[in-house]
Amino acid sequence: MRLLPALLFPLLACSQQAAETSRPPLPTGPPVIDVQASAQQGAVGSFPETFEAGGKGGYAEADETLGSGSWHFVEALIGSSEQDHKNGQHAARLREQGRLRMNFNAPNGVRTIRISSAAYGTDPASTWELWGSVDGGRSFRRIGQPVRTQGPRLVATPFQGGISGPLRLEIRKTDTGKGRLNIDDIVLETAGGAAVTGVASTPTPGSTPPSAARQQATAIVMSRDDNMALGNPSGATATLGTPNNYLMTKPQYVLSYNNQRGIPNWVSWHLNRAWMGSAPRQDDFRPDPALPGTFYTVTRNSYTGSGFDKGHNCPSADRTTDLDDNSATFLMTNMLPQAPNNNQRTWGDLEEWTRQQVRNGQEVYIVMGSYGKGGTGLNGPKTSIDNGRVTVPAHVWKVLVILPEGADDLRRIAAGQARIIAVDTPNDQSVSPDWSRYRVSIDALEAATGLDLLSKLPLDVQTRLQAPVDAGPVR
């Protein structure tokens, strides 16, 4: 008998602090369901479940029809207030020992379940568990470990396994505290990594069973595309003659390293579901052995006592398919001295928002960097740390090129099929948590940094795409 394995670590933003969503020690007893069961009940609706179709306004026990199908609510409602932390207009809100249970089965072949959670308003932390049934809801067993959720930021927690038959889920708030809990964006994925988007309704007796093609979404063949597909913004080269514009190409990302500043000029990477898995965060900050011997070696101790976080450029949670990929993000050539409020709130929220777009079927090309000199951390303003070897930048910036999963990406970007977002934040403690307030044009970033962004695109396309400032929805 093969059991559904518990995933021990949630997805994390690139923060030096403990994650807002964590997992307490596993209770005793049989915690997982038998994934070899093969109950043959049909399924209805579509995923991801975003709770946008729901309208239940009270905590009274009742069934509610959502986009994915009918759900049973116990001490739970659909929240739409400013205190409900959500993607879109609605999220589920649970109080006391509230529950959300599917009255239907998901399709065969679910491999990964991702559920986003946050504390309601400023409420204290809550603990919740995911339970599953493979016999049509007659019995449930816990999947994975309990999840401890605190703070206002939605964090997606993955549960991994391999369900051969239909699966019915129940989310249970298990603590006895007064904290209320928001749940949003329940995403199911198949073994091939494709998100389940639509399934057929329950067959009536004597009817023809729905085809496998209708029972689950068609897998999109995804690849790890070129991490520098948008171009080399500074014309960096891997020669000792350009120590302040030194090109470093890694399987996980590409960067231009500045030996004089001790930080990268820019880091470029591609993000889709092929890069996202269940590898835990390694936290193995270390010098980059690929740096030439003539360069100064920045270590994790270079940041000690500085009042600045070791802020990732390419985030840890963007590279979770295996331990090597995640570990590569902790090389010090991928770091910059970042004000804690910038790193842990503003930037962390932007990173998680970007990953949510990927879970919703998008792929993203990302370029990030910093410029200027002088930022403000926990110990006040500084222009450098590590005895002047590592520059504290004044601004931290990022460019996101977001488009639906697919092929021939540069052509699709040039044809106007991508959403382009440029963000430029001050590197200080007073920065707003709302990253969308810092949206700028790519033209403005180029003027500030001297870089040539999106250089792989034709010049007329660059002119057209780089002038606007994105004003699209971010919630």
VEXSEZA-106954 format. One record per residue (C-alpha): x, y, z. Coordinates in steps of 0.001 Angstrom, whole numbers, padded with zeros to 6 digits, always signed. Layout:
N
XYZ
...
//
This chain:
475
+000000+000000+000000
+001456+003380-001053
+000592+006359+001123
+000216+009996+000204
+003456+011624+001381
+003308+014721+003540
+005056+017768+002176
+007112+019175+005002
+007750+022699+003792
+005479+025404+002328
+006404+027791-000455
+008241+030790+000974
+008973+034304-000129
+012591+035436-000019
+012553+036614+003567
+015129+036311+006285
+012325+035878+008837
+010326+032768+009662
+007595+032036+007162
+004120+033444+007820
+002700+030001+007126
+004357+027113+008929
+003647+023549+009980
+003631+022366+013613
+004887+018895+014534
+002839+016075+013088
+000339+014557+015541
+000390+010870+016213
-001891+008419+014427
-002351+007473+010779
-002245+010863+009018
-002619+010069+005352
-005095+008533+002970
-004661+005474+000822
-003939+006701-002684
-004508+003301-004280
-008267+003387-003674
-010298+003749-006857
-013805+004947-006109
-015472+005606-009449
-017667+008623-008889
-017797+011488-011309
-016860+015099-010722
-018335+018484-011538
-017306+022091-011969
-013910+023583-012645
-010728+024547-010845
-008984+026523-009488
-011631+027296-006901
-011358+031063-006339
-014609+031583-004368
-015528+034366-006792
-018865+032714-007622
-019983+032366-003998
-022312+034656-002075
-022758+032999+001333
-022813+035876+003824
-023327+034120+007157
-021623+031466+009269
-024682+029170+009485
-024090+025614+008234
-025228+025279+004612
-024267+024162+001130
-023041+026770-001359
-022585+026363-005118
-019187+027661-006217
-017411+027612-009563
-016037+024118-008935
-019298+022658-007598
-021263+022388-004366
-019361+022862-001090
-020600+022339+002489
-019802+025248+004837
-019603+024902+008623
-018825+028087+010596
-017669+029560+007297
-018773+032171+004786
-017654+033959+001618
-015862+037137+002682
-015532+040269+000553
-014533+042948+003064
-011276+044869+003117
-010243+042703+006074
-010561+039514+004005
-007179+038781+002449
-007896+037492-001037
-006998+037346-004703
-009910+038964-006511
-013087+040028-004708
-013853+037021-002499
-012241+034453-000199
-013631+031900+002215
-013544+032920+005874
-013585+030328+008662
-014031+030917+012395
-013894+028687+015486
-013591+025126+014084
-014982+025894+010663
-014948+023480+007724
-015167+023564+003940
-016026+020250+002271
-016521+019318-001368
-019863+017640-002109
-018302+016198-005277
-015130+014448-006401
-012152+015975-008129
-011115+014065-011272
-008713+011138-011352
-005014+011816-011360
-004614+014720-008912
-000953+014872-007922
-000569+018224-006149
-003024+020370-004196
-002181+024025-003482
-004250+026078-001044
-003647+029750-000210
-004310+030973+003320
-003910+034074+005471
-005172+035404+008772
-008359+037465+008531
-007700+041156+009196
-005257+041448+012085
-006484+038279+013805
-004037+035936+015566
-002671+032812+013929
-004839+029809+013064
-004109+026132+012467
-005863+024201+009728
-005620+020772+008112
-006433+019274+004728
-008399+016011+004791
-009306+013745+001891
-011760+011008+000992
-011413+008427-001777
-014740+006715-001078
-017148+009465-002039
-017086+011238+001312
-017929+008256+003518
-014623+008504+005375
-011828+011085+005520
-008177+010945+006542
-005719+013781+006930
-003417+014687+004042
+000036+015860+005089
+000711+017966+008153
-001288+020724+009884
-000595+024249+008651
-000085+027230+010954
-001126+030473+009226
-000464+033972+010479
-000184+037415+008969
-002117+039191+006189
-000273+037794+003170
-001798+034881+001290
+000719+032048+001198
+000156+028974-000969
+000803+025657+000760
+001313+022598-001478
+000275+019058-000543
+001879+016421-002715
+000993+012851-003549
-000427+010675-006304
-004149+010015-006238
-005100+007264-008686
-008860+007634-008200
-011253+010523-007533
-010564+012656-004483
-012884+014661-002232
-011346+017368-000012
-012204+018986+003306
-010417+021924+004933
-010685+021962+008735
-009784+024824+011038
-008553+022887+014053
-007381+025352+016713
-009639+026658+019467
-008465+030265+019329
-010398+033328+018235
-008408+033909+015067
-010381+033791+011816
-008884+032262+008692
-009054+033193+005006
-008803+030421+002401
-008482+031197-001317
-007342+029736-004649
-007564+025960-004314
-005504+024618-007224
-005305+020968-008308
-002528+019691-010559
-002018+016431-012418
+001151+014330-012371
+002297+016130-015516
+002174+019465-013723
-000922+020712-015545
-003569+022503-013533
-006996+020867-013514
-009307+023434-015118
-012527+021611-015953
-014146+018229-015444
-017367+016537-016440
-020509+016175-014363
-021493+013057-012462
-022830+010391-014856
-026308+009008-014354
-026832+005220-014173
-026533+003622-017584
-024931+006649-019202
-021633+006606-021045
-018758+007535-018721
-017061+010813-019601
-013821+010530-021494
-010514+011081-019780
-010081+014179-021912
-013191+015665-020323
-012354+014475-016818
-009207+016494-016445
-007394+019306-018153
-005103+018559-021059
-001506+018772-019935
+000461+021652-021377
+003941+020565-022339
+006192+022962-020489
+009907+023486-020706
+012453+025542-018849
+012846+028338-021365
+015873+030600-021841
+016520+032542-018638
+017878+035438-020710
+015281+035308-023489
+014566+039042-023209
+018187+039974-023873
+021423+040914-022096
+020549+044323-020581
+024138+045486-020050
+025977+043529-022754
+027752+041583-019986
+030591+039225-020924
+032335+036407-019070
+035785+037981-019334
+038107+039231-016590
+038340+042527-018442
+034775+043421-017362
+034802+042786-013578
+031910+045184-013004
+029781+043681-015770
+030735+040022-015480
+028316+037546-017076
+027497+034446-015006
+025227+031826-016570
+023695+029244-014254
+021018+026639-015000
+018630+028509-012700
+019271+032151-013720
+021697+034484-015501
+023302+037565-013972
+025671+040438-014504
+027926+040679-011450
+029534+043921-010299
+032724+043183-008368
+033125+046794-007262
+029634+046860-005730
+029673+043227-004493
+026152+042672-005850
+024630+041899-009257
+023714+044637-011706
+020800+042498-012802
+019520+038915-012627
+017314+037377-015322
+015166+034232-015112
+012114+032470-016528
+009312+031181-014307
+006633+028652-015146
+005256+025539-013453
+008231+023518-014697
+010311+025443-012135
+007928+025001-009204
+007737+021851-007101
+008103+020714-003519
+011804+021150-002711
+012248+022774+000722
+014024+026071+001239
+017734+025344+001799
+018920+028551+003519
+022514+027646+002619
+023821+031169+001983
+027402+030815+000714
+030055+032350-001553
+029753+031675-005259
+032569+029294-006279
+032200+030387-009910
+033565+033860-009207
+037076+034445-010604
+039837+034244-008012
+040715+037913-008550
+037236+039030-007391
+036362+039854-003792
+034380+036996-002224
+031178+038088-000472
+030086+035669+002281
+026975+035371+004418
+028955+037048+007215
+029353+040141+005023
+025787+041094+005995
+026029+040238+009719
+024923+043094+011967
+024338+045403+009025
+020612+045893+009544
+019948+044694+005997
+018540+041380+004808
+020348+039134+002384
+017713+039870-000248
+017334+037411-003112
+017147+038593-006678
+015901+035255-008061
+013720+034093-005120
+014091+030775-003357
+010436+029907-003969
+010828+030442-007735
+013145+027429-007857
+011626+024471-005990
+011699+021517-008377
+014716+019998-006624
+017268+020739-003916
+019989+021847-006324
+017739+024415-007978
+016695+025872-004642
+020212+025823-003241
+021485+027805-006246
+019357+030777-005209
+021372+031105-001974
+024659+031939-003685
+025813+035367-002524
+026083+036588-006120
+022263+036436-006129
+021973+038712-003058
+021724+042418-002350
+021539+044339+000964
+017789+044948+001188
+015879+046882+003823
+013894+044315+005848
+010531+045998+005215
+011282+046088+001510
+012397+042445+001386
+009890+040850+003718
+006749+042824+002895
+006822+044745-000384
+009088+042422-002324
+007774+039267-000698
+004223+040172-001718
+005311+040925-005289
+007087+037568-005515
+004096+035636-004210
+001726+037534-006530
+003966+036559-009453
+003936+032882-008480
+000159+033033-008196
-000011+034160-011831
+002011+031062-012720
-000339+028810-010765
-003173+030373-012734
-001650+029266-016050
+000787+032064-016895
+004526+032074-017485
+006750+035011-016607
+010069+036394-017803
+011708+038392-015012
+014659+040770-014799
+015585+042294-011447
+018328+044530-010187
+019237+047591-008151
+020844+050973-008672
+022129+053974-006791
+023944+054093-003493
+022531+054458-000002
+019616+052720+001709
+018084+052601+005174
+017912+049396+007216
+017252+048506+010835
+020379+050378+011943
+019717+053525+009925
+021112+054740+006590
+024207+053199+005069
+025947+053413+001713
+027892+050172+002112
+028541+047204+004404
+031405+044726+004854
+033999+047511+005214
+032892+049145+001982
+033035+045959-000082
+029278+045627-000596
+027254+048605-001809
+023820+049259-000333
+021663+050274-003306
+019197+053158-003142
+016571+051459-005324
+015459+047907-006100
+013636+047247-009383
+012006+044441-011338
+010474+043866-014772
+007784+041184-015257
+006668+040045-018704
+003590+037870-018121
+001870+035794-020792
-000206+032610-021017
+001745+029357-021108
+002714+028560-024658
+005459+028575-027254
+007143+031160-029506
+007184+033599-026613
+009093+036500-028199
+006655+036575-031109
+003704+036569-028731
+005260+039350-026629
+005893+041421-029747
+002292+040860-030822
+001066+042487-027626
-000079+039291-025898
+001918+039939-022693
+001302+042109-019668
+004424+044094-018814
+004975+045410-015294
+007975+047454-014129
+008444+048193-010414
+010985+050556-008798
+011019+050729-004972
+013170+052732-002554
+015452+050537-000475
+014343+051763+002940
+012167+050899+005912
+009433+053411+005044
+008526+051663+001798
+004814+050894+001422
+003766+047218+001590
+001754+047843-001602
+004215+047167-004415
+001711+048294-007040
+002230+051901-005917
+005740+051751-007357
+004882+050788-010926
+006833+052746-013530
+007567+052484-017231
+010467+050465-018576
+011662+053674-020221
+011963+055216-016743
+013939+052218-015492
+016298+052399-018449
+016880+056104-017766
+017683+055370-014119
+019911+052334-014682
+021461+052851-018112
+020370+049335-019127
+018783+048206-022386
+015830+046120-021274
+013814+043852-023639
+016672+044179-026127
+015780+040916-027918
+012601+042521-029229
+012561+044657-032419
+013194+048361-031797
+009718+049435-032852
+008232+046898-030441
+010461+048129-027623
+009295+051692-028284
+005667+050602-028093
+005943+048376-025017
+008353+050323-022846
+006549+053648-022569
+003292+052682-020773
+002964+052243-017005
+000924+049177-016087
-002378+049998-014392
-003972+046542-014413
-005499+044780-011395
-003144+043281-008825
-005636+041863-006309
//
